[in-house]
């Protein structure tokens, strides 16, 4: 298992950063290798990625979501195994720290090589930088979901 941690400070209020992150179908706009995210319901998303020429499809489940604070998820289907959390910390009225922590289980030779060479870390760092550019350039979120999901809820 590889653990990846990255944080970025964005020049938008915490509610704007959080609301934009909840727009999962927008992830291909700033996440390298993410071709599509389809939101199935409030808790579940279906992902299609292509990284290093390897296409993967998998499902994720949000296990904990608290508006303006955190979103925690895990994979539930497919051949990709990961879990993670993104946290949002208000620094002041117009600045937010967004911190991402992910545990990724490399599935094949390409993924294992990517983990060993630091490619996963660099990709996440780039994704977070692009999220910063994306949300700051927009100036406002493209939508938002402010519901509460608690661990164990169905």
VENURDA-V407778 format. One record per residue. N is the residue number from 0. D_FIRST is the distance of its C-alpha to the first C-alpha in Angstrom with 2 decimals. Layout:
# VENURDA-V407778
n = <N,N>
d_first = <D_FIRST,D_FIRST>
This chain:
# VENURDA-V407778
n = <0,1,2,3,4,5,6,7,8,9,10,11,12,13,14,15,16,17,18,19,20,21,22,23,24,25,26,27,28,29,30,31,32,33,34,35,36,37,38,39,40,41,42,43,44,45,46,47,48,49,50,51,52,53,54,55,56,57,58,59,60,61,62,63,64,65,66,67,68,69,70,71,72,73,74,75,76,77,78,79,80,81,82,83,84,85,86,87,88,89,90,91,92,93,94,95,96,97,98,99,100,101,102,103,104,105,106,107,108,109,110,111,112,113,114,115,116,117,118,119,120,121,122,123,124,125,126,127,128,129,130,131,132,133,134,135,136,137,138,139,140,141,142,143,144,145,146,147,148,149,150,151,152,153>
d_first = <0.00,3.80,6.58,9.85,13.20,16.57,20.00,23.34,26.85,28.86,32.63,33.03,33.45,30.53,31.90,31.98,28.38,27.19,29.57,28.48,24.77,25.84,27.36,24.32,26.54,27.16,23.54,24.51,26.99,24.45,21.01,20.88,20.10,20.69,23.83,24.50,23.52,25.94,26.29,27.29,28.26,27.54,24.17,22.97,22.26,21.96,20.19,21.11,19.27,20.12,17.98,19.10,21.57,19.16,20.16,17.98,19.30,17.59,18.64,17.51,19.09,20.00,19.82,21.46,23.69,26.26,28.45,28.33,25.52,22.18,20.48,17.40,15.96,13.66,13.89,16.46,17.41,16.85,14.25,11.76,9.22,8.69,10.41,12.16,15.46,18.20,20.92,24.46,26.69,30.33,31.52,35.06,36.90,35.72,32.38,28.91,25.56,22.70,19.27,16.05,12.70,9.81,6.26,5.55,4.58,6.98,10.00,12.57,13.88,14.52,11.11,9.66,12.71,12.35,9.05,10.86,14.05,13.14,14.35,11.87,13.00,16.55,16.54,15.58,18.15,20.64,20.10,20.81,23.81,25.07,24.78,26.94,29.42,29.48,30.28,32.61,34.47,35.03,36.25,35.74,33.18,33.69,33.39,31.59,30.64,31.21,30.68,28.88,26.15,25.39,22.70,24.34,26.86,27.81>
